Amino acid sequence: MYSVVVEHIYLLVLVTLISVLQNAFFALKVEKEGSSQNIPTSAFERVRCANRNCMDAYPTFLAVMWCAGLCLNQAPAAFAGIIYLVVRQKYFVGYMGQTSQSTPGYMFGKRILFFLLSMCIVGIFNYLLVRFYGSDYKEYVETITGAASALLLIP
């Protein structure tokens, strides 16, 4: 029983753990920048702001990734999650330079969140179709989302 459950969520668990490590990295960057000087500098403010912005979007990311993975398919949801983490890293590093360098990461991150949200909605809609009408389109939808997740790589 336990292995059956883990089989359906292990990719989501891995992405979640990687995201926790990324959050720890961001926190260490803020701590390092803050402890290097007693007087807050503009570099410290940028790092702190980038960390805060990433943490503001973090619960939304986790919610839609898990919902998409559980309601539809874990593989495209986890793939989108990994891409989101890469984009979030790009956003964070870009924000430490000039804030204009962070804009592409921010926009791409929004696109990934929208894809995950769409997966959630489609998964819930498919569940309702099965429940009330007996029509199951999950196999077709999984094929489409698997192919569509590769389109996330296009900037």
N, C-alpha and C positions, 0 to 999 in steps of 0.2 A: 504494500500500500504506500509506504513512504517513498520508495523509489519511483512509483508512478507519478506522485505529486512532484517530486524533484525533477523528473524528466521533463515536465511541462513548464518549469520556471527557472531552471538552472542558468540559462543565458541572461535572464532578467536579474538574477541574483548577482552574477558576475559583473554586469554593467553597474549595478547599484554599488557594489564594493569598490569598483574602480572610481566611481564618482565620489565616494567617501574619501578615498586616497587623494583625489584631486582637491577636494575641499580642505583637507589637511595641508596640502601643498600651498594653497592660497592663503590659509591662515598663517603658515610659517613665513610666507613672503611679507604679510602685513606685520607680523611680529618683528621680523628682521629689519624691515624698513623703519618701524617705530622705535626700536631699541638702539638703532645706530646713532640717533641724534636726540637730544633732549627737547629741542625745539621742533615742532611739527613743520615739515617742509612740504612743498608742492608735490614732490615725489611720493611722500607718505600719504598725502590726501588722495592722490590718484590711485594708489594701490588699495587704500581702504575703500574708496568709492567703487572700484572695480570688484572687490570682494563682496561688498554689500549688494551690488547689482546682481552678481552671480548667485548670491544666497537668496535674493528675492525671487528669482525665477526657479530655484531648485525644487521647491515643493510641487510646483506645476509640472515640471519635467518628470519627476518621479511618478506623480499621479497618472499622467497620460501615458507614460511608458508602460507602467504596470497594467493599466486598464487595457491598453492596446494589446499587450502580450497575453493577458488572461482572456480577454473577450474575443480575440481573433487569432493571432499567431505570434509566438515569442520571437521567432527568428528575425522577421523584418523590424519588429519593435526594438529588439536588442541592437540590431544593426543601426537603426536610426538613433538609438541611445548613444552608441559609440561615436557616431558622427557628431551628435550634439556635444559630447564631451570634448572632442577635438576642436569644434567650433568655439566652445566656451573657453578653451585654453587660448585659442587665437584672440578671442575678445579680450581676455585678461591681459595677455602680453601686449596687445595693441593699445589697451587703455593705459598701460604703464608708460608707453611712449607718448604719443599724442592721442587725444580722444578721437580724432578723426580716423585714426588707424583701426579703431575698434568697431566702426560702423559696419563693415562687411560681415564681421563675426556676429554682430547683433542681428542683422537682417537675415542671415542664413540660419541662425538659431530659431528665429521666429518661424521660418519656413518648416523647419524640422518639427517644432512643436505643433504646427498646424497639421502636418502629415500624421503625427501620432494621435492628435485629437480626431482626425478623420477616421483613422483606424478604429478608435474607440466607438465612434458613432456607428460605423458600418458593422462592427462586431455586435453591438447592442441591438441594432436593427435586425441583423440576421437571427439573433436569439429570439426576438419577438416574432419573426416570421415562422421559425420552427415551432415555437410555443403555441401560437394561435392559428397558424395555417398549415403547419406540417411541411413547409417548403424549406429545404436546407440548401443554401447557396454558399456555405462556408468554404468548400473546396475551390470554387471559382474565385471567391473573394481573396482567399489565401494566395492563389496564383497571381492575381492582379496586384495585390499589395507586395508580394515578393518581387515582382518585376518593377513596380513603382518605387520600391525602396532604393533600387540602384539608380533611379533618376535623381535621388537626393545628392548625388555626387556632382551633378552639373551645377556650376555656380550661377 
